[in-house]
Amino acid sequence: MADNADIATELMERRLEGALASRLQATAPVHATECEECGDEIPAARREAAPWATTCIECQGMREQHARHRR
């Protein structure tokens, strides 16, 4: 028979598993094929190297350059 500590531990484990599962889904790769800035195709090599990328290398470079100037 389970006591309160066992029940609480089981509940915490279920909540932790659920939180981890939802976190993993939120960080899943995007696999975008078109740049969200210019609309050009993101090269396959870039998609393979950085599956989370949503911009082509040129647009990403411009984003980073703008970010450096804002600091």
N, CA, C and O atoms as a GROMACS GRO file, in nm:
protein
  284
    1MET      N    1   0.084  -0.117   0.000
    1MET     CA    2   0.000   0.000   0.000
    1MET      C    3   0.090   0.125   0.000
    1MET      O    4   0.186   0.133   0.075
    2ALA      N    5   0.056   0.220  -0.084
    2ALA     CA    6   0.136   0.340  -0.098
    2ALA      C    7   0.100   0.441   0.012
    2ALA      O    8  -0.017   0.460   0.047
    3ASP      N    9   0.206   0.504   0.065
    3ASP     CA   10   0.180   0.610   0.162
    3ASP      C   11   0.185   0.745   0.091
    3ASP      O   12   0.206   0.751  -0.030
    4ASN      N   13   0.165   0.852   0.165
    4ASN     CA   14   0.159   0.985   0.105
    4ASN      C   15   0.289   1.022   0.034
    4ASN      O   16   0.286   1.087  -0.071
    5ALA      N   17   0.403   0.982   0.090
    5ALA     CA   18   0.531   1.014   0.028
    5ALA      C   19   0.543   0.945  -0.108
    5ALA      O   20   0.591   1.006  -0.204
    6ASP      N   21   0.500   0.820  -0.118
    6ASP     CA   22   0.505   0.747  -0.245
    6ASP      C   23   0.414   0.812  -0.349
    6ASP      O   24   0.451   0.825  -0.466
    7ILE      N   25   0.297   0.851  -0.306
    7ILE     CA   26   0.201   0.915  -0.397
    7ILE      C   27   0.256   1.049  -0.446
    7ILE      O   28   0.245   1.082  -0.564
    8ALA      N   29   0.315   1.126  -0.355
    8ALA     CA   30   0.373   1.256  -0.392
    8ALA      C   31   0.490   1.238  -0.488
    8ALA      O   32   0.504   1.314  -0.583
    9THR      N   33   0.574   1.139  -0.463
    9THR     CA   34   0.688   1.113  -0.551
    9THR      C   35   0.641   1.075  -0.690
    9THR      O   36   0.696   1.122  -0.789
   10GLU      N   37   0.540   0.990  -0.699
   10GLU     CA   38   0.487   0.948  -0.828
   10GLU      C   39   0.427   1.067  -0.903
   10GLU      O   40   0.446   1.080  -1.024
   11LEU      N   41   0.356   1.151  -0.833
   11LEU     CA   42   0.297   1.269  -0.894
   11LEU      C   43   0.406   1.363  -0.947
   11LEU      O   44   0.394   1.415  -1.058
   12MET      N   45   0.510   1.385  -0.869
   12MET     CA   46   0.620   1.472  -0.911
   12MET      C   47   0.690   1.414  -1.033
   12MET      O   48   0.726   1.488  -1.125
   13GLU      N   49   0.710   1.283  -1.036
   13GLU     CA   50   0.775   1.220  -1.150
   13GLU      C   51   0.691   1.237  -1.277
   13GLU      O   52   0.746   1.265  -1.383
   14ARG      N   53   0.560   1.220  -1.266
   14ARG     CA   54   0.472   1.237  -1.382
   14ARG      C   55   0.476   1.381  -1.433
   14ARG      O   56   0.482   1.404  -1.554
   15ARG      N   57   0.472   1.475  -1.341
   15ARG     CA   58   0.477   1.617  -1.382
   15ARG      C   59   0.611   1.651  -1.447
   15ARG      O   60   0.616   1.725  -1.545
   16LEU      N   61   0.718   1.598  -1.391
   16LEU     CA   62   0.851   1.623  -1.448
   16LEU      C   63   0.861   1.563  -1.588
   16LEU      O   64   0.914   1.627  -1.679
   17GLU      N   65   0.813   1.441  -1.605
   17GLU     CA   66   0.815   1.378  -1.737
   17GLU      C   67   0.734   1.459  -1.837
   17GLU      O   68   0.776   1.476  -1.952
   18GLY      N   69   0.618   1.508  -1.795
   18GLY     CA   70   0.536   1.590  -1.883
   18GLY      C   71   0.604   1.720  -1.920
   18GLY      O   72   0.600   1.763  -2.036
   19ALA      N   73   0.668   1.783  -1.823
   19ALA     CA   74   0.738   1.909  -1.848
   19ALA      C   75   0.855   1.887  -1.944
   19ALA      O   76   0.877   1.967  -2.035
   20LEU      N   77   0.929   1.779  -1.923
   20LEU     CA   78   1.041   1.749  -2.011
   20LEU      C   79   0.994   1.717  -2.152
   20LEU      O   80   1.055   1.761  -2.250
   21ALA      N   81   0.887   1.643  -2.164
   21ALA     CA   82   0.834   1.608  -2.295
   21ALA      C   83   0.789   1.732  -2.371
   21ALA      O   84   0.816   1.746  -2.490
   22SER      N   85   0.722   1.823  -2.303
   22SER     CA   86   0.676   1.945  -2.371
   22SER      C   87   0.794   2.034  -2.406
   22SER      O   88   0.791   2.103  -2.509
   23ARG      N   89   0.896   2.035  -2.323
   23ARG     CA   90   1.016   2.114  -2.352
   23ARG      C   91   1.089   2.060  -2.474
   23ARG      O   92   1.138   2.137  -2.556
   24LEU      N   93   1.097   1.930  -2.486
   24LEU     CA   94   1.163   1.870  -2.601
   24LEU      C   95   1.088   1.902  -2.729
   24LEU      O   96   1.150   1.926  -2.832
   25GLN      N   97   0.956   1.903  -2.724
   25GLN     CA   98   0.878   1.937  -2.842
   25GLN      C   99   0.898   2.083  -2.880
   25GLN      O  100   0.900   2.117  -2.998
   26ALA      N  101   0.913   2.169  -2.781
   26ALA     CA  102   0.930   2.312  -2.808
   26ALA      C  103   1.065   2.342  -2.871
   26ALA      O  104   1.078   2.441  -2.943
   27THR      N  105   1.166   2.258  -2.846
   27THR     CA  106   1.299   2.283  -2.900
   27THR      C  107   1.330   2.195  -3.020
   27THR      O  108   1.445   2.188  -3.063
   28ALA      N  109   1.230   2.128  -3.073
   28ALA     CA  110   1.251   2.043  -3.190
   28ALA      C  111   1.296   2.131  -3.308
   28ALA      O  112   1.254   2.246  -3.318
   29PRO      N  113   1.379   2.077  -3.395
   29PRO     CA  114   1.426   2.155  -3.510
   29PRO      C  115   1.312   2.204  -3.597
   29PRO      O  116   1.209   2.138  -3.610
   30VAL      N  117   1.331   2.320  -3.655
   30VAL     CA  118   1.230   2.383  -3.737
   30VAL      C  119   1.227   2.324  -3.878
   30VAL      O  120   1.118   2.301  -3.932
   31HIS      N  121   1.341   2.299  -3.937
   31HIS     CA  122   1.355   2.247  -4.073
   31HIS      C  123   1.290   2.339  -4.176
   31HIS      O  124   1.219   2.292  -4.265
   32ALA      N  125   1.314   2.468  -4.164
   32ALA     CA  126   1.262   2.563  -4.261
   32ALA      C  127   1.338   2.545  -4.393
   32ALA      O  128   1.459   2.521  -4.392
   33THR      N  129   1.270   2.558  -4.504
   33THR     CA  130   1.335   2.545  -4.634
   33THR      C  131   1.353   2.680  -4.702
   33THR      O  132   1.435   2.694  -4.792
   34GLU      N  133   1.276   2.780  -4.657
   34GLU     CA  134   1.288   2.915  -4.713
   34GLU      C  135   1.326   3.014  -4.605
   34GLU      O  136   1.280   3.004  -4.491
   35CYS      N  137   1.410   3.109  -4.641
   35CYS     CA  138   1.454   3.213  -4.548
   35CYS      C  139   1.335   3.302  -4.513
   35CYS      O  140   1.262   3.348  -4.601
   36GLU      N  141   1.316   3.324  -4.384
   36GLU     CA  142   1.204   3.409  -4.342
   36GLU      C  143   1.229   3.556  -4.369
   36GLU      O  144   1.136   3.637  -4.359
   37GLU      N  145   1.351   3.593  -4.403
   37GLU     CA  146   1.382   3.733  -4.434
   37GLU      C  147   1.366   3.763  -4.583
   37GLU      O  148   1.290   3.853  -4.621
   38CYS      N  149   1.436   3.687  -4.668
   38CYS     CA  150   1.437   3.718  -4.811
   38CYS      C  151   1.353   3.623  -4.895
   38CYS      O  152   1.322   3.654  -5.010
   39GLY      N  153   1.315   3.508  -4.841
   39GLY     CA  154   1.233   3.413  -4.914
   39GLY      C  155   1.310   3.316  -5.001
   39GLY      O  156   1.252   3.226  -5.060
   40ASP      N  157   1.443   3.335  -5.010
   40ASP     CA  158   1.524   3.242  -5.088
   40ASP      C  159   1.534   3.108  -5.016
   40ASP      O  160   1.510   3.099  -4.896
   41GLU      N  161   1.569   3.005  -5.091
   41GLU     CA  162   1.584   2.872  -5.032
   41GLU      C  163   1.707   2.870  -4.941
   41GLU      O  164   1.812   2.923  -4.976
   42ILE      N  165   1.692   2.808  -4.824
   42ILE     CA  166   1.805   2.787  -4.734
   42ILE      C  167   1.881   2.666  -4.787
   42ILE      O  168   1.822   2.559  -4.800
   43PRO      N  169   2.010   2.680  -4.817
   43PRO     CA  170   2.086   2.568  -4.873
   43PRO      C  171   2.080   2.444  -4.784
   43PRO      O  172   2.076   2.453  -4.661
   44ALA      N  173   2.080   2.328  -4.848
   44ALA     CA  174   2.069   2.201  -4.776
   44ALA      C  175   2.182   2.187  -4.674
   44ALA      O  176   2.159   2.135  -4.565
   45ALA      N  177   2.302   2.231  -4.708
   45ALA     CA  178   2.415   2.218  -4.616
   45ALA      C  179   2.388   2.298  -4.488
   45ALA      O  180   2.422   2.253  -4.378
   46ARG      N  181   2.329   2.416  -4.502
   46ARG     CA  182   2.298   2.497  -4.383
   46ARG      C  183   2.187   2.431  -4.302
   46ARG      O  184   2.194   2.427  -4.179
   47ARG      N  185   2.085   2.380  -4.369
   47ARG     CA  186   1.976   2.312  -4.297
   47ARG      C  187   2.028   2.190  -4.222
   47ARG      O  188   1.981   2.159  -4.113
   48GLU      N  189   2.124   2.120  -4.281
   48GLU     CA  190   2.180   2.003  -4.215
   48GLU      C  191   2.268   2.042  -4.097
   48GLU      O  192   2.264   1.978  -3.992
   49ALA      N  193   2.348   2.147  -4.115
   49ALA     CA  194   2.439   2.191  -4.009
   49ALA      C  195   2.366   2.261  -3.896
   49ALA      O  196   2.404   2.249  -3.779
   50ALA      N  197   2.261   2.335  -3.929
   50ALA     CA  198   2.184   2.411  -3.829
   50ALA      C  199   2.036   2.392  -3.857
   50ALA      O  200   1.973   2.481  -3.915
   51PRO      N  201   1.978   2.279  -3.817
   51PRO     CA  202   1.839   2.251  -3.850
   51PRO      C  203   1.740   2.350  -3.790
   51PRO      O  204   1.624   2.355  -3.833
   52TRP      N  205   1.780   2.428  -3.692
   52TRP     CA  206   1.693   2.527  -3.630
   52TRP      C  207   1.693   2.659  -3.708
   52TRP      O  208   1.612   2.747  -3.678
   53ALA      N  209   1.780   2.672  -3.806
   53ALA     CA  210   1.794   2.798  -3.880
   53ALA      C  211   1.667   2.830  -3.958
   53ALA      O  212   1.607   2.743  -4.020
   54THR      N  213   1.628   2.956  -3.953
   54THR     CA  214   1.511   3.002  -4.028
   54THR      C  215   1.549   3.108  -4.130
   54THR      O  216   1.463   3.163  -4.199
   55THR      N  217   1.679   3.135  -4.140
   55THR     CA  218   1.728   3.233  -4.237
   55THR      C  219   1.846   3.175  -4.314
   55THR      O  220   1.914   3.084  -4.268
   56CYS      N  221   1.869   3.230  -4.434
   56CYS     CA  222   1.988   3.192  -4.510
   56CYS      C  223   2.110   3.255  -4.443
   56CYS      O  224   2.096   3.340  -4.355
   57ILE      N  225   2.227   3.213  -4.483
   57ILE     CA  226   2.350   3.258  -4.416
   57ILE      C  227   2.369   3.410  -4.434
   57ILE      O  228   2.418   3.477  -4.343
   58GLU      N  229   2.331   3.462  -4.550
   58GLU     CA  230   2.348   3.606  -4.574
   58GLU      C  231   2.259   3.688  -4.481
   58GLU      O  232   2.303   3.784  -4.419
   59CYS      N  233   2.133   3.649  -4.472
   59CYS     CA  234   2.040   3.722  -4.385
   59CYS      C  235   2.077   3.706  -4.238
   59CYS      O  236   2.063   3.800  -4.160
   60GLN      N  237   2.125   3.588  -4.199
   60GLN     CA  238   2.168   3.568  -4.061
   60GLN      C  239   2.287   3.658  -4.030
   60GLN      O  240   2.294   3.716  -3.922
   61GLY      N  241   2.379   3.670  -4.124
   61GLY     CA  242   2.493   3.760  -4.105
   61GLY      C  243   2.448   3.904  -4.085
   61GLY      O  244   2.503   3.976  -4.002
   62MET      N  245   2.348   3.946  -4.162
   62MET     CA  246   2.297   4.082  -4.148
   62MET      C  247   2.229   4.101  -4.013
   62MET      O  248   2.244   4.206  -3.950
   63ARG      N  249   2.155   3.998  -3.967
   63ARG     CA  250   2.091   4.006  -3.835
   63ARG      C  251   2.196   4.023  -3.726
   63ARG      O  252   2.182   4.106  -3.636
   64GLU      N  253   2.302   3.944  -3.735
   64GLU     CA  254   2.407   3.950  -3.632
   64GLU      C  255   2.480   4.084  -3.636
   64GLU      O  256   2.515   4.138  -3.532
   65GLN      N  257   2.501   4.137  -3.756
   65GLN     CA  258   2.566   4.267  -3.769
   65GLN      C  259   2.479   4.376  -3.708
   65GLN      O  260   2.530   4.463  -3.637
   66HIS      N  261   2.349   4.373  -3.733
   66HIS     CA  262   2.257   4.470  -3.674
   66HIS      C  263   2.256   4.457  -3.520
   66HIS      O  264   2.252   4.557  -3.449
   67ALA      N  265   2.259   4.335  -3.472
   67ALA     CA  266   2.256   4.312  -3.326
   67ALA      C  267   2.382   4.369  -3.261
   67ALA      O  268   2.376   4.423  -3.151
   68ARG      N  269   2.496   4.357  -3.328
   68ARG     CA  270   2.621   4.412  -3.272
   68ARG      C  271   2.616   4.564  -3.264
   68ARG      O  272   2.667   4.624  -3.170
   69HIS      N  273   2.555   4.626  -3.363
   69HIS     CA  274   2.547   4.772  -3.366
   69HIS      C  275   2.448   4.828  -3.263
   69HIS      O  276   2.459   4.943  -3.222
   70ARG      N  277   2.351   4.746  -3.222
   70ARG     CA  278   2.251   4.791  -3.125
   70ARG      C  279   2.307   4.794  -2.983
   70ARG      O  280   2.254   4.865  -2.897
   71ARG      N  281   2.410   4.720  -2.959
   71ARG     CA  282   2.465   4.712  -2.822
   71ARG      C  283   2.528   4.838  -2.780
   71ARG      O  284   2.579   4.847  -2.668
   0.00000   0.00000   0.00000
